[in-house]
């Protein structure tokens, strides 16, 4: 084995919290699967999809410009479609929304409110895309869907309040 300063040893030490975290997040899914009788392949697929969604949230949280930019794009597009304003005005409105979100994030109470609102929205978007009846990986029953929503919402809040830098 390498010495303590070697990169292999360091990557092992840094990778352990990630493995432990994934294991802890898997426990509620495994318990619900055991109680409801869901097959192992659905459990593994659901945990992998959950991990992908958590990684996307971590990227959005780490780089606020992506998240705020998406909201600004949506705001500008809605103004353009709904009011048929000039495209330059809609771009300016979208950019203003991005700036406003950065201002809100700067304020502590604004950050808390923004975090809870964005976490709720992202949780239900992820549910709709991945686990709903018309999603990519439909959940087998309502207990599984509720479990996903609760765990994902709590994990989303945790990532946003305690970002891993």
Secondary structure, DSSP 4 states (H G I P E B T S, - for coil): ---TTSHHHHHHHHHHHHHHHHHHHHHHHHHHHHHHT--HHHHHHHHHHHHHHHHHHHHHHH-HHHHHHHHHHHHHHHHHHHH---HHHHHHHHHHHHHHHHHHHHSHHHHHHHHHHHHHHHHHHHIIIIISTTSTT--SSHHHHHHHHHHHHHHHHHHHHS---
